[in-house]
Amino acid sequence: SMSIHDRLGTIGPERVAHAMTQTRWIGPVTVTVATGITEQAIIALGTQGLTTITALWITSDRNISVTYGVAASNVPVNLDAGAVHCMSGTSLTALAFTNSSGATATITYLIAGS
């Protein structure tokens, strides 16, 4: 039988189609990115049921850069240590972090999408 695990628990087949079309929130998620890493993609896209990010909130304890969208088409945006990037109304199919700070960065993010 088909089911999906939602923040409220496992739901059955009658609600699967409805749940898959609704905005879903993931996070907060905390990851570490070693210095020297370029364009480390987040795993939530494609593996956690999201294909498009429509809203996000990101912070880091180190200066990093964030690429919103496909790296080949977009320029990384600096995110200073302790600062926050917050967006809504987006339609991102990729999100990646680059760390050239000289130390491991601890990054926390919260994303929404469908």
Secondary structure, 3 states (H helix, E strand, C coil): CCCEEECCEEECHHHHHHHHHCCEEEEEEEEEECCCCCCEECCHHHHCCECCEEEEEEEECCCEEEEECCCCCCCCEEECCCCEEEEEEEEECCEEEECCCCCCEEEEEEEEEC
